[in-house]
C-alpha cells in the first residue's frame, strides 16, 4: 500500500520558542513521529509601528474642549453671570 492511498489529518502543535541567531528556531515534540511531512507556520511578535496618543495628550484637543482648569472656571463664571442678568 502506498502513502498516496492513505488518508491523513492535520494535528496542531503549539509551542513558544525564541528565534536563535541566523533566524533559526527549534521545535521538539513527542507528538512528531519520525518521517512524516509537517507544515510549519511561524508567527513572530513585532512591535506596533503605530503610536497611539495618550489620554493626557488628548485633553483639550477636541472642539469645545478646555485646555486647562482655568479655562473651565472662566467659562462657568461667564455662564453663571449670564443667568443673573
HELIX and SHEET records of a PDB file:
HELIX    1   1 UNK A    3  UNK A    5  5                                   3    
HELIX    2   2 UNK A   55  UNK A   58  1                                   4    
HELIX    3   3 UNK A   69  UNK A   83  1                                  15    
END                                                                             
